[in-house]
């Protein structure tokens, strides 16, 4: 049974429509060859993100906003309606791809970034095909212009999705972890992008300096996480587009439209690389955090149970103990010398020969080691202990160590 339309749904649709129109007007203002087709199209990213966040109830707003944006751009109403339908289907298709891959808006996993890249690369096929078809059918563009307009439409939508959607999704996610970085380092990173981007895109055309902005994107990815990485990518893209349109920077010499296409290809490389690096770095941080947490829990459990772990390197003779083993042997913290001979001195002399015989048997038969014996600490107290372990072997079958 379908849920009845509520006042909240109407307000959401109107809000989405207004925001879509604002994004669309920005994109249309940057159109060069055809006033209906832009190599910079932010609405795609906005529409994809809002459908992911709000679900299907956002689709009427996208349809209404896309229709209003195109109808007020001088297109016949039926052409505007066709293009709006393509834009809406594009957002629905992209969101369906992300849902299929169990996408998480935090973009802190490699699989989430790959899913997003797939969505923003495939979904524009829908809008570009439908949109160009309606422009030609409405005599707004000649048929011969279709093959040239289609890739520009696709590229603008794909880059709009790649730059804008991650920004909205990550900053809307509870997993962004923005606070832990403070304000100073993100501010320095963004200031560096503004400064370097301003230098790069104020130079004369064809000066090969575009990739000088990449270190700042890498900084954001490796140090600051997905949220700041998406912000850095959007800022770098805005500076690059503005500089190219003003006739400056590495891509301006190719002309306005081709220059924008080259800028978007450049930013596709930068944004994609940065998002992947940010996700891998976030996964690595989470793995280290989980490992640290597990180690802390293990230490607490071993301390409560009176258990410790030792690692004996048979080749070097070095023995590494967990911090709980020294008290169990009557030694002060840091009092164990970390050698086989130092361990032998902790075993009661009457039990040492038997314990070493069990060790040799374990090595020769490749069976687990197990022994109960007495310890004689420097404090003169005799303690009983139970020792268990397994022997580790090299590829050439030589025993190299024991963990117990």
Secondary structure, 3 states (H helix, E strand, C coil): CCCCCCHHHHHHHHHHHHHHHHHHHHHHHCCCCECCECCCCCHHHHHHHHHHHHHHHHHHHHHHHHHHHHHCCCCCHHHHHHHHHHHHHHHHHHHHHHHHCCCCCCCCCHHHHHHHHHHHHHCHHHHHHHHHHHHHHCCCCCHHHHHHHHHHHHHHHHHHHHHHHHHHHHHCCCCCCCHHHCCHHHHHHHHHHHHHHHHHCCCCCCCCCHHHHHHHHHHHHHHHCHHHHHHHHHHHHHHHHHHHHCCCCCCHHHCHHHHHHHHHHHHHHHHHHHHHHHHHHHHHHHHHHHHHHHHHHHHHHHHHHCCCCEEEECCCCEEEECCCHHHHCCCCCCCCCCEHHHHHCCECHHHHHHHHHHHHHHHHHCCCEEEEEEEECCCCCEEEEEEEEEEEECCCCCEEEEEC
